[in-house]
């Protein structure tokens, strides 16, 4: 472990660089925030809702205004229980988002510095790896896209490997407990797809440590440490303990996520085509050297497969030069990094190769994931670590050999560049005849920049490696030059993606308010971009749709059963209005046609022909166990949803067929309903809000059985006469998860106490 003074200096420099990189976004003016579509469409509305609820003194477990009711906090990306999220709770959301990103760029850079320094003992190798990882094209473009949860999850990857290596070198139960902290934080960060790749890298690293002798250098001395032979059983034990502790620490979020996954629309139903969307095309390997070969969305335009942010993993030219050097004289650890780079790219190819399909078939969590291209972050992490490994190597290189290698690299790059430009030029002439000239000039500029960077980086890196360890002054000058080149290379590409964007909901929603005000009934956004869906509830509408990474499967199957805004499913869900950004003349005829209400700006508003009350009594019943058959029955011409409900099993009451009655909502807020009913006979009270585990119902204060009607909404039996029904959302899964988190925190506290009270030799590494 480096001295505290060194760590403070490293952290301070990384903080200053991070502030400089994100400078335009540190204090956004009102109405703007850092990031792109996902911040505007997801994180800003989520955090604003969460902040409002917390400051009002409650937690937003349930949100009634989207998806006809949604378990808001069960969505892991809201990440309320992840400590850095509290920045957006304590500060104004627009400012909290910026400092959330600052924190994670700093954290991940410092983690990579620690990990590479732990492995090589070289400060310069650690610096080059940290700067490459923290300011890579991946980081900049994910900030541009607004992928906050993804950035936060990957931020803990180097800390996880560093902590795990430390607990293997000092193999005790208590060190393994502390090594689980980064894993717990990665889970709490909320991006489950990214967590899969974090877990894969961690498992691969554990396998590497357990497979035989490996070298660990812990200081800057010229003499390496002895070989460390660690039992594979010890590595496995430490891995399992750390993983268990991570799950315990994240229990308050992990248990609700597990419950949600069982209800998710992706659970077991997503096919390979869905899971492999946004695969990394092999042709995009060229972007690892020329990141804007297919353009970029801010100035030049982008002209390849969708989408830019899912396919950008630029690590800079020094990382590619390190690959060549490592392949020429590989160490065991360098071979591991090279293997991980190949593995990450093969997995990222998705539908273009075999590996992702294999993982999809063998590992069920991959069926809940999407965008295989994100696996290329494994390549990026290994490339940054490999650069640190090469720059931190203590083996001296001979200058003549390095010079010959440099000339070969530059010549090969020039020839390859000309060949690729010629090939793409031929394609452009056929496919894009009017755009060929501009795009070719753009690519020529990209290749020229790459060659210049390769030349400068090659000369600096070659000279740095040729100087002996004793030439401290010369290596310091060259090390600073290499660090500056990394920043120039990566910031030249990435700085343009740091921007502020307006956070107000799309104007369509304000224009809709001009037409219909803010009705209590739900509305249906039709044909609108998913990024605009959450704007409905931001301005006060109740919507049957929304934008979210995970959705309740039964709800989506019900809503999407017939792709028509006149569908009976929308009748049942109390949907009165349809909002579109284009005329919907094709739906203004036929059975139950839409009626045009008004048009302002981009908002075209229609009223639906049939709208069932949000709460109503039903005295007729059909029992259909099969979900698909039940949904199909809803759409049959002879089915009357106003008079008949569908359940999967007989209810615990005998309905009085034809008995009239009323149901009046006397109080409603997120997670609570009070409804007064009055009927001549026993009836079924149907409430058109999504059913989900955790809802409890009472009739006149006595517990009753909550039923699921029409496969997705709630119902309960009420006897004849006047009664008061109360539905309350009581998600006990958070209580159980909270107990797990408290247990994890208790273990961590005990581990700190045990390690502090025991001398270091009690947990010394096993030396072979």
Secondary structure, DSSP 4 states (H G I P E B T S, - for coil): ---HHHHHHHHHHHHHHHHHHTGGGTTPPTTEEES-HHIIIIIHHHHHHHHHHHHTTS----BTTSTTSB-GGGSGGG-TTSGGGGHHHHS-HHHHHHHHHHHHHHHHHHHHHHHHHHHH--HHHHHHHHHHHHTSHHHHHHHHHT-HHHHHHHHTHHHHHHHHHHHHHT-SHHHHHHHHHHHHHHHHH--HHHHHHHHHHHHHHHHHHHTS-B----SS-SSPPPPB---HHHHHHHHHHHHHHHHHHTHHHHHHHHHHHHHBTTTTT--HHHHTTT---GGGGGGGTSTTTTEETTTTEE-SSS-GGGG-----HHHHHHHHHHHHS--HHHHHHHHHHHHHHHHHTGGGSSHHHHHHHH-GGGGS---GGGGHHHHHHHHHHHHHHHHT--SPPPHHHHHHHHHHHHHHHHHHHHHHHHHHHHHHHHH-TTTHHHHHHHHHHHHHHHHHHHHHHHHHHHHHHHS-TT-HHHHHHHHHHHHHHHHHHHHHHHGGG--EEE-SPPHHHHHHHHHH---SSEEEE-S--GGGTTHHHHTT-EES----SS-BHHHHHHHTTS--TT-HHHHHTTEEEEEESS--GGGSSSTT--EEEEEETTEEEEE-S----SEEEE-EEEE--SHHHHHHHHTSTT--TTTEEEESS--SS---TT--EEEEEEEEETTEEEEEEEESS-EEEEEEEE--TTEEEEETTEEE--EEETTTEEEEEE-SEEEEEEEEE--THHHHHHHHHHHHHHHHHHHHHHHHHS-GGGGPPP--
